[in-house]
Amino acid sequence: MEGYLRGYYGYKNFGDELLFFGVVKRLYTKYPLTKLFVEVGNTWRMEDWVRENYQWLLTEQQLKTIKFVNAKQHKYKFITHLINFIGFWKYKKTFKFFGWWEVLSDERPFPHDGRNIPLLFNYSVQKKQFILLGGIGKYRRSWTEMLYRYLLPKAEKIAVRDRDSLAIAKKFNPENTILYQDFAQEIIENSKHKAPTSKQKYIMININKQSVNKENVQRIVDFCIHYPDHKKIFFPCDMKDDKLCFQTIKKYLSDLEMYDRTKHPLTESLSLFYYADGGIWARLHFLLPLKLYEKPIVAIPYADKINKLIIKR
C-alpha cells in the first residue's frame, strides 16, 4: 500500500516535528505501507532532520520507504494547486492521510482550515480513500458546518485526539471515528532523556505572536518572580515568529536566554523539558511535554486546542 501524508511539516515548527514522528509511527503500525510520500515545506531539511532523529522512532527499513515531496512542486504554487484540482497530479490515486494538529478548524483562515482538502483532493474525497488525523475544531460558521457535513462522512476513518473532537466527528461519522491521543504524546513519553550538563535550575518560557500583549507579558514576569534563582530559557517553537517574540520578552527579563533547538537532536530538546522546574507557554506542544512530565505550568490559552488538551485534560 502506498500512502500520501499531508499536514504542515518541514517549516521549523517544534510541535509539527513531534507530530510528524508520532503520525508516521502510527501509520506504519496500522497500515501495510510499502511507500509513504510526505508533503513538506523543505525536502532537504526534513531529510537531514529525520535522518538525525529517526533511530529511536523508526526502523531503518521504514526510513527507506519514506519519500519527501515538496509542497511547492512548481515554482508558482497556484499551478501546483491547479494541476491537483483538474486531476493531473501524479499522486492523485494514492491513498491520503490528512492531519497533524487541528486538521479541520475555522480558527484558522483558508486554506489551513481544511476547505482545501475537497478542493485539491476531490478524487480521494469522492472515492472515500482518505483518513483524517488530529483535532476537529468547533464549527462557528455556516460554511464550516457545510464542510463537516460534506467531508467527515466520506472519511474511511477519523482518529481524533480529544473528546470534544470525538463528539463533533461522531455526529457526522459515528461508525468510523475513534479516540486516540495527540500523536506527539507517544514520542514525548518514550523519549530517552539525557541528564543536563549544568546543575543550575531553570524554567522555560514561550509565547507566540498571537499572544503577545501587555497582560500576557506581565503574566510571564509574575511567573518568573516565583523562581528568582532559576535560569530563564526561552524555547522557540516556530523558529521565525517566536524568535521575534523573544526580543519583546527580553525587554522585561534581561537575563532571558534563547535555546536554539535547531542545533540539538530531538531527544536533547525533550530532555530540556524533562529536567525543567516549570514553564509558562502559549503553544500546545510546549505545554504538553511539561504536563506529561508533571511539571508546574501556566497556560496561555490562545486557541481551543489549549483548552481541550491542557486545561481540560
C-alpha positions as CSV (number, residue, x, y, z in Angstrom):
1,M,0.0,0.0,0.0
2,E,1.3,3.5,-0.9
3,G,0.2,6.4,1.1
4,Y,0.4,10.2,0.9
5,L,0.7,12.2,4.2
6,R,-0.3,15.8,4.0
7,G,0.0,18.1,7.0
8,Y,2.2,21.1,7.8
9,Y,5.6,19.5,8.1
10,G,9.1,20.9,7.5
11,Y,8.6,24.6,8.5
12,K,10.9,24.5,11.5
13,N,8.0,24.1,14.0
14,F,8.7,22.0,17.0
15,G,5.1,20.8,17.5
16,D,4.8,19.7,13.9
17,E,8.1,17.9,14.1
18,L,6.9,15.9,17.1
19,L,3.7,15.2,15.4
20,F,5.5,14.0,12.2
21,F,7.1,11.1,14.1
22,G,4.0,10.3,16.1
23,V,1.8,10.2,13.0
24,V,4.3,8.2,10.9
25,K,4.8,5.7,13.7
26,R,1.1,5.2,13.9
27,L,0.7,4.8,10.2
28,Y,3.4,2.2,10.0
29,T,1.8,0.3,12.9
30,K,-1.7,0.3,11.5
31,Y,-1.2,0.1,7.7
32,P,0.9,-2.2,5.4
33,L,2.8,0.8,3.9
34,T,5.3,0.0,1.2
35,K,5.9,3.7,0.4
36,L,4.9,6.8,2.2
37,F,5.1,10.2,0.4
38,V,5.2,13.0,2.9
39,E,4.4,16.6,1.7
40,V,6.8,19.0,3.4
41,G,7.8,22.6,3.2
42,N,11.5,21.9,2.7
43,T,12.6,18.4,1.5
44,W,16.3,18.6,2.1
45,R,15.9,20.0,5.7
46,M,13.4,17.3,6.6
47,E,15.6,14.6,5.1
48,D,18.5,15.8,7.3
49,W,16.4,16.2,10.4
50,V,14.7,12.8,10.1
51,R,18.0,11.1,9.4
52,E,19.4,12.7,12.6
53,N,16.5,11.7,14.8
54,Y,14.9,8.5,13.4
55,Q,17.0,5.9,15.3
56,W,14.7,5.7,18.4
57,L,11.5,6.3,16.4
58,L,11.6,4.4,13.1
59,T,13.3,1.4,11.7
60,E,15.9,1.8,9.0
61,Q,13.6,-0.1,6.6
62,Q,10.7,2.3,7.4
63,L,13.0,5.3,6.8
64,K,13.9,3.9,3.3
65,T,10.2,3.8,2.3
66,I,9.6,7.5,3.2
67,K,9.9,10.0,0.3
68,F,9.6,13.7,0.9
69,V,7.6,15.7,-1.6
70,N,7.9,19.5,-1.8
71,A,4.6,21.2,-1.1
72,K,5.6,23.7,-3.8
73,Q,6.2,21.3,-6.7
74,H,6.1,24.1,-9.2
75,K,7.8,27.5,-8.8
76,Y,4.3,29.0,-8.9
77,K,2.3,27.4,-6.1
78,F,-1.1,28.1,-7.8
79,I,0.0,26.0,-10.8
80,T,0.6,23.0,-8.5
81,H,-2.9,23.6,-7.0
82,L,-4.4,23.9,-10.5
83,I,-2.8,20.6,-11.5
84,N,-4.2,18.9,-8.4
85,F,-7.7,20.4,-8.9
86,I,-8.1,19.3,-12.6
87,G,-6.8,15.8,-11.8
88,F,-3.4,15.6,-13.5
89,W,-1.4,15.2,-10.2
90,K,0.9,12.2,-10.1
91,Y,-0.3,11.3,-6.6
92,K,-4.0,11.6,-7.5
93,K,-4.8,7.9,-6.8
94,T,-2.5,7.5,-3.8
95,F,-4.4,6.8,-0.5
96,K,-4.4,10.1,1.5
97,F,-3.7,10.8,5.2
98,F,-4.7,14.3,6.2
99,G,-3.7,15.7,9.5
100,W,-1.3,16.8,12.1
101,W,-2.8,19.1,14.8
102,E,-6.3,20.7,14.2
103,V,-6.9,19.1,10.8
104,L,-10.3,21.0,10.5
105,S,-10.8,24.3,12.3
106,D,-12.3,27.6,11.4
107,E,-10.0,29.3,13.9
108,R,-7.6,29.5,11.0
109,P,-8.1,31.2,7.7
110,F,-8.3,29.4,4.3
111,P,-6.5,27.2,3.2
112,H,-5.4,26.0,6.7
113,D,-9.0,25.5,7.9
114,G,-9.5,22.3,5.9
115,R,-11.5,23.7,3.0
116,N,-8.6,23.0,0.6
117,I,-9.0,19.2,1.1
118,P,-12.1,18.8,-1.1
119,L,-10.8,21.4,-3.5
120,L,-7.4,19.9,-4.1
121,F,-8.0,16.3,-3.4
122,N,-11.5,15.8,-4.9
123,Y,-10.7,12.4,-6.4
124,S,-9.7,10.9,-3.0
125,V,-12.6,12.5,-1.2
126,Q,-15.2,11.2,-3.8
127,K,-13.6,7.7,-3.7
128,K,-13.5,7.9,0.1
129,Q,-9.8,7.0,0.0
130,F,-8.6,9.1,2.9
131,I,-8.2,9.3,6.7
132,L,-8.4,12.3,8.9
133,L,-5.9,12.5,11.9
134,G,-5.9,15.0,14.7
135,G,-8.2,17.6,16.1
136,I,-11.6,18.7,14.8
137,G,-12.5,22.2,15.8
138,K,-15.9,23.6,16.8
139,Y,-17.8,24.9,13.8
140,R,-18.8,28.5,14.4
141,R,-19.7,29.4,10.9
142,S,-22.2,28.0,8.4
143,W,-19.5,27.2,5.8
144,T,-17.6,25.2,8.4
145,E,-20.7,23.1,9.2
146,M,-21.2,22.6,5.4
147,L,-17.6,21.4,5.1
148,Y,-18.0,19.0,8.0
149,R,-21.3,17.6,6.6
150,Y,-19.6,17.0,3.2
151,L,-16.2,15.8,4.2
152,L,-16.5,13.9,7.5
153,P,-19.0,11.2,6.4
154,K,-16.7,10.3,3.5
155,A,-13.6,9.6,5.6
156,E,-12.6,5.9,5.8
157,K,-11.5,6.6,9.4
158,I,-11.2,9.6,11.7
159,A,-8.7,9.3,14.6
160,V,-9.1,12.3,16.9
161,R,-7.0,13.4,19.9
162,D,-9.6,14.7,22.4
163,R,-13.2,14.2,23.5
164,D,-14.5,17.5,22.1
165,S,-13.3,16.5,18.6
166,L,-14.7,13.0,19.2
167,A,-18.2,14.3,19.8
168,I,-18.1,16.6,16.7
169,A,-16.8,13.9,14.4
170,K,-19.2,11.2,15.7
171,K,-22.1,13.5,14.8
172,F,-21.2,13.2,11.1
173,N,-19.4,9.8,11.0
174,P,-20.2,7.7,14.1
175,E,-19.1,4.3,12.7
176,N,-15.6,5.3,11.7
177,T,-14.5,7.7,14.4
178,I,-12.1,6.7,17.2
179,L,-10.5,8.5,20.1
180,Y,-6.7,8.1,20.0
181,Q,-4.5,10.8,21.6
182,D,-2.3,13.6,20.4
183,F,0.1,12.0,18.1
184,A,3.1,13.6,19.8
185,Q,2.2,12.0,23.1
186,E,3.9,8.7,22.5
187,I,7.1,10.5,21.3
188,I,7.2,12.6,24.4
189,E,6.5,9.8,26.8
190,N,9.0,7.4,25.3
191,S,11.9,9.8,24.8
192,K,15.2,8.7,26.4
193,H,16.4,11.7,28.5
194,K,19.9,12.9,28.7
195,A,20.9,14.5,32.0
196,P,21.8,18.2,31.7
197,T,25.5,19.1,31.9
198,S,24.8,22.1,34.1
199,K,23.3,21.7,37.6
200,Q,21.7,25.2,37.6
201,K,17.9,25.1,37.9
202,Y,15.9,26.6,35.2
203,I,12.4,27.4,34.0
204,M,11.1,27.5,30.4
205,I,9.2,30.3,28.6
206,N,7.4,30.6,25.3
207,I,4.9,32.9,23.7
208,N,3.7,33.3,20.2
209,K,2.8,36.4,18.2
210,Q,-1.0,35.7,18.7
211,S,-0.5,36.0,22.5
212,V,2.0,38.9,22.8
213,N,0.1,41.6,24.7
214,K,0.7,43.7,27.9
215,E,-1.4,41.3,30.1
216,N,0.4,38.1,29.0
217,V,3.9,39.7,29.2
218,Q,3.0,40.6,32.8
219,R,1.9,37.1,33.5
220,I,5.3,35.8,32.3
221,V,7.1,38.4,34.5
222,D,4.9,37.4,37.5
223,F,5.6,33.7,36.9
224,C,9.4,34.3,36.9
225,I,9.2,36.1,40.3
226,H,8.5,32.7,41.9
227,Y,11.8,31.4,40.5
228,P,14.4,34.1,41.5
229,D,17.3,31.7,41.4
230,H,16.5,29.9,38.2
231,K,17.8,30.4,34.7
232,K,15.1,31.6,32.3
233,I,15.2,29.8,29.0
234,F,13.1,30.9,26.0
235,F,12.2,27.9,23.9
236,P,11.0,29.0,20.4
237,C,8.6,26.6,18.7
238,D,8.4,28.4,15.4
239,M,11.9,29.5,14.5
240,K,10.6,32.5,12.7
241,D,7.7,34.0,14.7
242,D,8.7,33.0,18.2
243,K,12.3,34.4,17.8
244,L,10.7,37.8,17.3
245,C,8.7,37.3,20.4
246,F,11.9,36.6,22.3
247,Q,13.1,40.1,21.7
248,T,9.8,41.5,23.2
249,I,10.1,39.4,26.4
250,K,13.8,40.1,26.9
251,K,12.9,43.8,27.3
252,Y,11.3,42.8,30.6
253,L,13.6,39.9,31.5
254,S,17.1,41.0,30.8
255,D,18.6,37.6,31.8
256,L,16.4,35.6,29.4
257,E,18.3,33.2,27.2
258,M,17.3,31.7,23.8
259,Y,17.6,28.0,23.3
260,D,18.4,27.2,19.6
261,R,16.7,23.9,19.2
262,T,17.9,23.6,15.5
263,K,21.3,22.8,16.9
264,H,20.1,19.9,19.1
265,P,18.7,16.5,18.5
266,L,15.0,15.9,19.4
267,T,16.0,13.8,22.5
268,E,18.0,16.7,23.9
269,S,15.2,19.2,23.4
270,L,12.7,16.9,25.1
271,S,15.3,16.4,27.9
272,L,15.2,20.1,28.5
273,F,11.5,19.8,29.3
274,Y,12.0,16.8,31.5
275,Y,14.5,18.4,33.8
276,A,12.8,21.9,33.9
277,D,11.2,23.1,37.2
278,G,8.2,24.6,35.4
279,G,7.2,26.7,32.4
280,I,4.7,29.3,31.1
281,W,3.6,28.8,27.5
282,A,1.3,29.7,24.7
283,R,1.9,26.8,22.3
284,L,0.3,23.4,22.8
285,H,3.4,21.2,22.1
286,F,5.4,23.1,24.7
287,L,2.8,22.8,27.3
288,L,2.1,19.1,26.5
289,P,5.7,17.8,27.4
290,L,5.6,19.7,30.7
291,K,2.2,18.4,31.5
292,L,3.1,14.8,30.7
293,Y,6.3,15.2,32.7
294,E,4.2,16.5,35.6
295,K,5.8,19.9,35.8
296,P,4.2,23.1,37.1
297,I,2.8,25.1,34.2
298,V,0.8,28.2,33.4
299,A,-1.1,28.0,30.1
300,I,-1.9,31.0,27.9
301,P,-5.0,29.6,26.1
302,Y,-4.9,31.5,22.8
303,A,-6.8,28.6,20.9
304,D,-9.3,25.9,21.6
305,K,-6.7,23.1,21.4
306,I,-5.0,24.5,24.6
307,N,-8.3,24.2,26.5
308,K,-9.0,20.7,25.1
309,L,-5.6,19.1,25.6
310,I,-4.1,21.0,28.5
311,I,-6.7,22.7,30.7
312,K,-9.5,20.2,30.4
313,R,-7.2,17.1,30.3
